[in-house]
Amino acid sequence: MNTYGRFPITVTKGKGSYVWDDKGTKYLDFTSGIATCNLGHVPEFVKNALVNQLDQLWHVSNLYHIEPQQKLAKQLTKVTSFDQVFFCNSGAEANEAAIKLVRAKANSENKQPLIVTFKKSFHGRTLATLTATGQEKIQTGFSPLVEGFHYLPFNDEDALEKLNEWQPTAVMLELVQGEGGVVPAHKTWIKKLVEICKKNNSLIVVDEVQTGIGRTGTLFAYQQYDLEPDIMTIAKGLGSGFPIGAMLAKEHVSYLFGPGSHGSTFGGNPLATTAGLSTIQYILNNELLTTISDRSKQLTLLLQKIASQYDFIEEVRGKGLLIGLKLNREIASTVVLESIKNELLILTAGPDVIRLLPPLTVSEEEILLFVEKFEKALKAAKEC
Ligand SMILES: *Cc1c(COP(=O)(O)O)cnc(C)c1O
């Protein structure tokens, strides 16, 4: 169905930071499949693990134990503050699972479930997750929405007082709003949010579908905040491009899911969890997290220099290698189109924000090549 406004190229091959179209043209890819191919395209380490698994077992029901699934759950709980993992196939499904778990908590206490989310957030396209998403353009045309959601403005400390009035079961948020414009949460705002949630016994759910798997410079973004969430959802980068999602929770909530509470035919599939396990292993074994911070500094400095030369660029913002350029004109998509002409792929996050998501393995030289192509695109967009 015609659910995407597609750009006029067909991508047929990828390797590292580059993709090729069906005519053989090579593009520098600063989208990484929207924060999915975090290790670049077709990373050897993950490919070898997948090829090996292809020879062993493709699928078996969750009615049986699955080895790579158990290994990935062990690995994820070892490197985070969570105790248990539920596997699914996408970000929206991970958030659905989180919403169900939050409701299970309210139900177990005979309370009315209420989840507070934030304006300009993005949590997915299923009915519950589009309701959680604080953007009218995502919700319009799909009423009736799901019950039990309230919204507050992001990064607004005074607005948090509402939480005392509403006493929600949970608060759900992104630590850098991705689709909503690449907006990092302020540390002081998170501190206040945590205090209020603790006082009211509200759960904290972080949606790390976009920010997770090294994207912001730590394995997960919450690790840069004074914050121990009760629930975390991940997906995008977890499988290096292979579809997989997961909902992680602390034991004091995860126990509410027992046999029959929730399920997924493909969730935790041997191939998907092999991709997930090898992706995490690669990141942890290769000091990638230190390099991300160096590349982030390099790219941010170069972008700030560029921003000072173009009056339509207002701000460079983001975390790690999730970077946004806020424009004071709604020409983000023009810049994207001009970039394609210069064999560079980039993204928008709304009409006035350019979003850059290079692979976490991007080299210094590739960042310099990006700057060369991006400046040409900006010059052309300026004339439009
Ligand atoms: C992409 C995204 C989702 C939805 O993930 P899908 O895999 O497309 O369902 C949810 N939350 C955030 C923060 C995202 O960036």
The ligand as a Tripos MOL2 file, in Angstrom:
@<TRIPOS>MOLECULE
LIG
   15    15     1     0     0
SMALL
NO_CHARGES

@<TRIPOS>ATOM
      1 C1         10.9350    3.5900   15.4810 C.3       1 LIG1
      2 C2         10.4310    3.7910   16.8460 C.ar      1 LIG1
      3 C3          9.3720    3.0140   17.3590 C.ar      1 LIG1
      4 C4          8.6070    2.0280   16.5140 C.3       1 LIG1
      5 O1          9.3880    0.9510   16.1140 O.3       1 LIG1
      6 P1          8.8690   -0.0240   14.9450 P.3       1 LIG1
      7 O2          9.9070   -1.0880   14.8880 O.co2     1 LIG1
      8 O3          8.7750    0.8030   13.7040 O.co2     1 LIG1
      9 O4          7.5320   -0.5270   15.3710 O.co2     1 LIG1
     10 C5          9.0090    3.2050   18.6720 C.ar      1 LIG1
     11 N1          9.6360    4.1110   19.4530 N.ar      1 LIG1
     12 C6         10.6540    4.8590   18.9990 C.ar      1 LIG1
     13 C7         11.3290    5.8180   19.9140 C.3       1 LIG1
     14 C8         11.0740    4.7420   17.6750 C.ar      1 LIG1
     15 O5         12.0600    5.5280   17.2200 O.3       1 LIG1
@<TRIPOS>BOND
     1     1     2 1
     2     2     3 ar
     3     2    14 ar
     4     3     4 1
     5     3    10 ar
     6     4     5 1
     7     5     6 1
     8     6     7 2
     9     6     8 1
    10     6     9 1
    11    10    11 ar
    12    11    12 ar
    13    12    13 1
    14    12    14 ar
    15    14    15 1
@<TRIPOS>SUBSTRUCTURE
     1 LIG1         1 GROUP 0 **** ****
